[in-house]
Every structure is written in C-alpha cells, then in structure tokens.
Amino acid sequence: MFERRLQSKLSALTFHGMKINADVYEYFSLPVISTGRSFAYYRKIFFGNRSQREVLERLEGKRIVDVGCGLTPYVSDSMFQICRKHGIDFFGVDPKFADGLRLRPLDVAKIRAVGGRGKISAQAPGLEKCVGVHADELPFDDGSVDLILSNFLLYAWIQDETSLANIYREFHRVLNASGEVRIYPAPDLDMDRSRNSDLREVMKKFDITQRFSVRWLNLAKYPPAYMMTMKKKQVLTT
Ligand SMILES: C[S@@+](CC[C@H](N)C(=O)[O-])C[C@H]1O[C@@H](n2cnc3c(N)ncnc32)[C@H](O)[C@@H]1O
C-alpha cells in the first residue's frame, strides 16, 4: 500500500514537470519535440523487455500503429524499421509527416540523445507507412488494428481531457475486438480521476491496467510513471 502510494506520488511529480514543459511549449507556440527511440527501448517499456525474436513472433500477422512515432521511421534500429524488415504491418503516425518532415542536424542529435543507435536516413525504406495525421483522425477502417503504441505523447504532451477523449474514441473505433493500446509514460489513473465526462465515458469502454516503471540511473528516458494498457471491453451479444 505504502509502495503504491509512493509510486503514485512519484508519477504525479513526473507529470507536474511535464505539464510545465508542455505549457511553456504551448505559450511560445513551439512544436512538440520529435525523437526517435530504438526498438530495444520500446521492448523494455511495452513488451516487458522480451527478446526481439519473441516480440516479433507475437506480432506476426498483426497490424500495429505507433501514434506520435516522431523520427523513429528514419532510424534503422527502431521498431518501425525492424518490424518492416520482418514483414509486420507497422504504421507510424505523426502530423509532422503531412508537412514533409525533414531530417535536420539537430534531429540526429535528438535521436542519439534518446538512445537511437542505428543508421539514420531521410531515404529510409518503408516511409510510405508514415501517416501524416493527428491521433484523433486515424485513416484506418473500423476494427482493423490489433495494437496501438504511443510513447511520450499522450499525457506527456497532450493533457487536455477533451483531446484525450477524442483520441481514445478514435482508438476504440479502429481497434479490433481483442485490440489494445499501450501508453507510456502515463499517470496513476486511480489517483488522478478525470473531471471530463466525455473522457470518463470513453475510458469505460476499456479494461485498464497500469504497471509502474522507473530506472533511477536514467530518469530522463525512464521517469517514474506507469505503462498503461487499455484493452477494448468485449461487447456481450445474446
Ligand atoms: C516526443 S515525440 C516521441 C516520438 C517517439 N514516439 C519516440 O518515443 O521517440 C512525440 C511526437 O508526437 C507527435 N505529435 C504531436 N501531436 C500529435 C498528435 N496530435 N497526434 C499524433 N502525433 C502527435 C510530435 O510531432 C512528435 O513527433
């Protein structure tokens, strides 16, 4: 119980800092920072640090969408590129692609700073699977997606509850019956109840679990926060 409360307080601190950061960016009308984390990072956060082979086996035949994928498609050791190489139907969504996202020298530094070690190329293969839209307007058919991942976007940058409600409604629409969403970093939703009725309504359509995660030696990459899994609730038909 004490441990749970401590974790919850630590994650509240994390999101307090992130809110200040997001507010400053909004005040100066700055775009959200784009980064390009590696598959090794995504495996740690979203797949319990399972091996690359195991994760790829589990994803075979599935459609995965990385919402707010940033620069990952340009980096050879990203989940986008490794899934592409193994024939997995993996899409990257980021509104910046609509404006023709270009790699600049600073982007290379940002990719390296968050641990992307692979080759970085503006002409990386598979870029046709980069979709330049916002998270609440996904161009996928109803029930056509198995898994949505979102790293360092929801809660970290998008905190407005009306926006979150619109995004979760869209996630619910595109996910198939056994589909799920994994989000990191997320606050403790048990302690941080939403005041927005639309958000509460859409959240009821998911079974939500949260796992606390932190790496004290690397707080910038792995701050105290939760990895949240949202499984679409089964609709019982009689
Ligand atoms: C901090 S980066 C994270 C990139 C990548 N997921 C990673 O872990 O390295 C967040 C990305 O979300 C994108 N973004 C901002 N608003 C968005 C929205 N409404 N829908 C989808 N992506 C968005 C930004 O352009 C940015 O590239």
The ligand as a Gaussian input file, in Angstrom:
#p B3LYP/6-31G(d) Opt

LIG

0 1
 C        8.371000      13.171000     -28.055000
 S        7.981000      12.587000     -29.668000
 C        8.015000      10.833000     -29.389000
 C        8.489000      10.102000     -30.629000
 C        8.640000       8.596000     -30.476000
 N        7.396000       8.000000     -30.047000
 C        9.742000       8.244000     -29.502000
 O        9.441000       7.634000     -28.482000
 O       10.904000       8.577000     -29.738000
 C        6.239000      12.968000     -29.801000
 C        5.740000      13.039000     -31.238000
 O        4.318000      13.178000     -31.232000
 C        3.946000      13.971000     -32.343000
 N        2.605000      14.544000     -32.127000
 C        2.287000      15.760000     -31.607000
 N        0.946000      15.918000     -31.589000
 C        0.413000      14.781000     -32.117000
 C       -0.918000      14.332000     -32.358000
 N       -1.982000      15.088000     -32.040000
 N       -1.103000      13.117000     -32.916000
 C       -0.037000      12.327000     -33.231000
 N        1.246000      12.686000     -33.009000
 C        1.476000      13.905000     -32.462000
 C        5.030000      15.023000     -32.422000
 O        5.105000      15.594000     -33.724000
 C        6.269000      14.241000     -32.022000
 O        6.993000      13.797000     -33.143000

